[in-house]
Amino acid sequence: MLHTFVTYNLALGDFISLEELENQMYAIMGAVSRSDNATFRAWITEMELAQTALTQKLNSLGCLAETLPPNLVAINATRDQGAPLEQTLEMLANQGY
């Protein structure tokens, strides 16, 4: 069975605790342990940058990227990937994306 959720202050690799509320509806009670990963979200305003090209660029940094067409990109980065990722996103922003 697949359960999906949207939450803040959690990143890929964090272990969480859940509490069942009712009928397979769950509440996230908190993080049991943190992964030291960070989740970045980028909103691409200029679509000349194809999402596949962007995903390949992010993957070349070692980051995992998930796109939600047409504009949203969620990027998982480890502590070591954070600074290069920030530089890449800043460069893209300066180029008008």
MDAnalysis code that builds the backbone (N, CA, C; Angstrom):
import MDAnalysis as mda
import numpy as np

u = mda.Universe.empty(291, n_residues=97, atom_resindex=np.repeat(np.arange(97), 3), trajectory=True)
u.add_TopologyAttr("name", ["N", "CA", "C"] * 97)
u.add_TopologyAttr("resid", np.arange(1, 98))
u.add_TopologyAttr("resname", ["MET", "LEU", "HIS", "THR", "PHE", "VAL", "THR", "TYR", "ASN", "LEU", "ALA", "LEU", "GLY", "ASP", "PHE", "ILE", "SER", "LEU", "GLU", "GLU", "LEU", "GLU", "ASN", "GLN", "MET", "TYR", "ALA", "ILE", "MET", "GLY", "ALA", "VAL", "SER", "ARG", "SER", "ASP", "ASN", "ALA", "THR", "PHE", "ARG", "ALA", "TRP", "ILE", "THR", "GLU", "MET", "GLU", "LEU", "ALA", "GLN", "THR", "ALA", "LEU", "THR", "GLN", "LYS", "LEU", "ASN", "SER", "LEU", "GLY", "CYS", "LEU", "ALA", "GLU", "THR", "LEU", "PRO", "PRO", "ASN", "LEU", "VAL", "ALA", "ILE", "ASN", "ALA", "THR", "ARG", "ASP", "GLN", "GLY", "ALA", "PRO", "LEU", "GLU", "GLN", "THR", "LEU", "GLU", "MET", "LEU", "ALA", "ASN", "GLN", "GLY", "TYR"])
u.atoms.positions = np.array([
    [0.846, -1.170, 0.000],
    [0.000, 0.000, 0.000],
    [0.896, 1.239, 0.000],
    [0.546, 2.224, -0.783],
    [1.315, 3.449, -0.906],
    [0.655, 4.563, -0.104],
    [1.447, 5.224, 0.710],
    [0.969, 6.386, 1.453],
    [1.828, 7.573, 1.044],
    [1.211, 8.669, 0.729],
    [1.954, 9.870, 0.382],
    [1.609, 10.963, 1.381],
    [2.533, 11.924, 1.513],
    [2.281, 13.030, 2.423],
    [3.101, 14.231, 1.996],
    [2.668, 15.365, 2.429],
    [3.393, 16.615, 2.224],
    [3.642, 17.192, 3.598],
    [4.876, 17.592, 3.845],
    [5.201, 18.135, 5.155],
    [6.383, 19.085, 5.053],
    [6.552, 19.889, 6.035],
    [7.692, 20.791, 6.119],
    [8.645, 20.281, 7.186],
    [9.882, 20.730, 7.129],
    [10.910, 20.415, 8.121],
    [11.345, 18.961, 8.124],
    [11.116, 18.257, 7.010],
    [11.620, 16.897, 6.844],
    [12.332, 16.817, 5.504],
    [13.297, 15.913, 5.404],
    [14.033, 15.726, 4.160],
    [14.145, 14.238, 3.866],
    [14.507, 13.930, 2.632],
    [14.708, 12.560, 2.223],
    [15.732, 11.902, 3.137],
    [15.408, 10.733, 3.652],
    [16.319, 10.011, 4.536],
    [16.020, 10.188, 6.010],
    [15.166, 11.162, 6.374],
    [14.768, 11.318, 7.769],
    [13.839, 10.156, 8.149],
    [13.990, 9.655, 9.354],
    [13.068, 8.653, 9.870],
    [12.042, 9.364, 10.731],
    [10.769, 9.017, 10.520],
    [9.694, 9.715, 11.211],
    [8.858, 8.733, 12.016],
    [8.112, 9.290, 12.969],
    [7.136, 8.473, 13.694],
    [5.745, 8.948, 13.276],
    [4.852, 7.977, 13.136],
    [3.479, 8.247, 12.716],
    [2.506, 7.781, 13.782],
    [1.380, 8.414, 13.774],
    [0.272, 7.958, 14.623],
    [-0.957, 7.843, 13.740],
    [-1.603, 6.664, 13.788],
    [-2.812, 6.497, 12.983],
    [-3.956, 7.230, 13.658],
    [-4.612, 8.096, 12.899],
    [-5.740, 8.861, 13.419],
    [-7.030, 8.069, 13.257],
    [-7.304, 7.685, 12.021],
    [-8.494, 6.889, 11.726],
    [-8.411, 6.418, 10.289],
    [-9.001, 5.298, 10.001],
    [-9.159, 4.821, 8.625],
    [-7.919, 4.988, 7.756],
    [-6.791, 4.595, 8.251],
    [-5.509, 4.702, 7.561],
    [-5.121, 6.154, 7.245],
    [-5.562, 7.079, 8.065],
    [-5.119, 8.473, 8.007],
    [-4.104, 8.639, 9.124],
    [-2.951, 9.196, 8.804],
    [-1.854, 9.266, 9.758],
    [-1.425, 10.706, 10.002],
    [-0.904, 10.929, 11.192],
    [-0.296, 12.213, 11.539],
    [1.187, 11.965, 11.777],
    [2.019, 12.828, 11.243],
    [3.455, 12.742, 11.496],
    [3.715, 13.360, 12.862],
    [4.268, 12.573, 13.755],
    [4.488, 13.026, 15.123],
    [5.842, 13.720, 15.286],
    [6.787, 13.408, 14.401],
    [8.090, 14.050, 14.489],
    [9.161, 13.197, 13.859],
    [10.354, 13.750, 13.838],
    [11.498, 13.036, 13.285],
    [12.160, 12.227, 14.395],
    [12.404, 10.965, 14.120],
    [13.098, 10.089, 15.055],
    [14.604, 10.303, 14.899],
    [15.056, 10.399, 13.656],
    [16.460, 10.720, 13.385],
    [16.538, 11.497, 12.079],
    [17.506, 12.396, 12.010],
    [17.683, 13.273, 10.848],
    [18.787, 12.740, 9.950],
    [18.643, 12.965, 8.662],
    [19.602, 12.473, 7.675],
    [20.689, 13.483, 7.337],
    [20.560, 14.716, 7.753],
    [21.443, 15.817, 7.346],
    [21.238, 16.205, 5.887],
    [20.178, 15.730, 5.262],
    [19.835, 16.148, 3.909],
    [18.993, 17.413, 3.992],
    [18.957, 18.132, 2.880],
    [18.111, 19.315, 2.768],
    [17.280, 19.185, 1.499],
    [16.088, 19.730, 1.530],
    [15.236, 19.758, 0.360],
    [15.142, 21.192, -0.118],
    [15.527, 21.403, -1.352],
    [15.411, 22.708, -1.999],
    [14.234, 22.638, -2.951],
    [13.523, 23.726, -3.089],
    [12.448, 23.803, -4.072],
    [12.756, 24.979, -4.985],
    [12.692, 24.719, -6.278],
    [12.964, 25.768, -7.259],
    [11.746, 25.925, -8.154],
    [11.411, 27.162, -8.428],
    [10.304, 27.482, -9.327],
    [10.928, 28.069, -10.585],
    [10.850, 27.345, -11.680],
    [11.464, 27.762, -12.932],
    [10.479, 28.664, -13.678],
    [10.872, 29.922, -13.873],
    [9.965, 30.878, -14.508],
    [10.174, 30.964, -16.012],
    [11.338, 30.585, -16.482],
    [11.652, 30.661, -17.907],
    [11.815, 29.242, -18.423],
    [10.882, 28.792, -19.223],
    [10.840, 27.384, -19.584],
    [11.793, 27.006, -20.714],
    [12.668, 27.926, -21.142],
    [13.680, 27.558, -22.130],
    [14.599, 26.474, -21.565],
    [14.726, 26.455, -20.258],
    [15.533, 25.430, -19.602],
    [14.654, 24.177, -19.481],
    [14.887, 23.226, -20.368],
    [14.076, 22.007, -20.371],
    [14.257, 21.272, -19.050],
    [13.177, 20.716, -18.542],
    [13.257, 20.028, -17.254],
    [14.204, 18.840, -17.309],
    [14.289, 18.159, -18.449],
    [15.224, 17.033, -18.523],
    [16.659, 17.529, -18.425],
    [16.971, 18.680, -19.059],
    [18.319, 19.243, -18.971],
    [18.615, 19.669, -17.542],
    [17.638, 20.276, -16.882],
    [17.820, 20.692, -15.494],
    [18.039, 19.479, -14.603],
    [17.224, 18.452, -14.778],
    [17.360, 17.243, -13.971],
    [18.729, 16.614, -14.176],
    [19.214, 16.579, -15.411],
    [20.543, 16.026, -15.684],
    [21.625, 16.856, -14.995],
    [21.485, 18.183, -15.019],
    [22.459, 19.063, -14.357],
    [22.473, 18.797, -12.856],
    [21.296, 18.668, -12.258],
    [21.208, 18.413, -10.823],
    [21.738, 17.027, -10.482],
    [21.425, 16.051, -11.319],
    [21.931, 14.691, -11.088],
    [23.447, 14.644, -11.207],
    [24.030, 15.482, -12.072],
    [25.485, 15.508, -12.214],
    [26.157, 16.009, -10.933],
    [25.417, 16.771, -10.129],
    [25.920, 17.199, -8.817],
    [25.741, 16.102, -7.774],
    [25.019, 15.038, -8.140],
    [24.745, 13.947, -7.207],
    [23.434, 14.123, -6.468],
    [22.670, 15.138, -6.842],
    [21.392, 15.419, -6.176],
    [20.275, 14.605, -6.825],
    [19.263, 14.302, -6.046],
    [18.048, 13.703, -6.579],
    [17.067, 14.832, -6.847],
    [16.427, 14.787, -8.003],
    [15.485, 15.852, -8.362],
    [14.160, 15.236, -8.774],
    [13.102, 15.918, -8.388],
    [11.754, 15.502, -8.750],
    [11.064, 16.723, -9.337],
    [10.491, 16.575, -10.518],
    [9.841, 17.708, -11.161],
    [8.331, 17.527, -11.134],
    [7.659, 18.620, -10.980],
    [6.208, 18.652, -11.080],
    [5.893, 19.688, -12.147],
    [5.662, 19.217, -13.372],
    [5.438, 20.155, -14.472],
    [4.285, 21.093, -14.148],
    [4.326, 22.326, -14.596],
    [5.343, 22.794, -15.524],
    [6.523, 23.503, -14.856],
    [6.450, 23.895, -13.584],
    [7.473, 24.792, -13.055],
    [8.226, 24.351, -11.808],
    [7.692, 23.447, -11.023],
    [8.269, 23.150, -9.713],
    [9.282, 22.016, -9.777],
    [10.424, 22.223, -9.105],
    [11.447, 21.191, -8.986],
    [11.803, 21.059, -7.519],
    [11.733, 19.843, -6.978],
    [12.175, 19.562, -5.615],
    [13.500, 18.831, -5.712],
    [14.485, 19.283, -4.928],
    [15.844, 18.766, -5.036],
    [16.319, 18.320, -3.663],
    [16.778, 17.081, -3.566],
    [17.364, 16.581, -2.337],
    [18.877, 16.713, -2.440],
    [19.486, 17.276, -1.394],
    [20.939, 17.445, -1.377],
    [21.478, 17.040, -0.015],
    [22.623, 16.361, -0.049],
    [23.315, 16.054, 1.191],
    [24.049, 17.311, 1.657],
    [24.611, 17.250, 2.833],
    [25.353, 18.396, 3.373],
    [26.470, 18.816, 2.410],
    [27.179, 17.852, 1.823],
    [28.274, 18.153, 0.902],
    [27.787, 18.742, -0.420],
    [26.580, 18.410, -0.828],
    [26.038, 18.898, -2.094],
    [25.370, 20.257, -1.968],
    [25.106, 20.692, -0.746],
    [24.340, 21.919, -0.528],
    [24.957, 23.155, -1.150],
    [26.236, 23.414, -0.887],
    [26.886, 24.617, -1.408],
    [26.969, 24.610, -2.937],
    [27.424, 23.510, -3.579],
    [27.424, 23.510, -5.047],
    [26.027, 23.666, -5.641],
    [25.030, 23.084, -4.981],
    [23.658, 23.224, -5.467],
    [23.202, 24.673, -5.366],
    [23.461, 25.313, -4.235],
    [23.086, 26.722, -4.083],
    [23.743, 27.578, -5.160],
    [25.015, 27.318, -5.450],
    [25.723, 28.069, -6.491],
    [25.071, 27.841, -7.857],
    [24.710, 26.603, -8.152],
    [24.070, 26.297, -9.427],
    [22.726, 26.988, -9.553],
    [21.925, 26.948, -8.481],
    [20.604, 27.587, -8.521],
    [20.742, 29.113, -8.632],
    [21.736, 29.679, -7.945],
    [21.961, 31.118, -8.040],
    [22.396, 31.501, -9.455],
    [23.256, 30.694, -10.069],
    [23.695, 30.939, -11.435],
    [22.493, 30.915, -12.396],
    [21.626, 29.925, -12.235],
    [20.440, 29.831, -13.085],
    [19.523, 31.028, -12.880],
    [19.375, 31.463, -11.633],
    [18.540, 32.626, -11.345],
    [19.129, 33.875, -12.001],
    [20.440, 34.025, -11.927],
    [21.102, 35.173, -12.547],
    [20.977, 35.153, -14.073],
    [20.796, 33.965, -14.638],
    [20.615, 33.834, -16.084],
    [19.150, 34.017, -16.486],
    [18.299, 34.282, -15.513],
    [16.904, 34.574, -15.821],
    [15.947, 33.434, -15.680],
    [16.422, 32.301, -15.186],
    [15.525, 31.173, -15.014],
    [14.807, 31.233, -13.699],
])
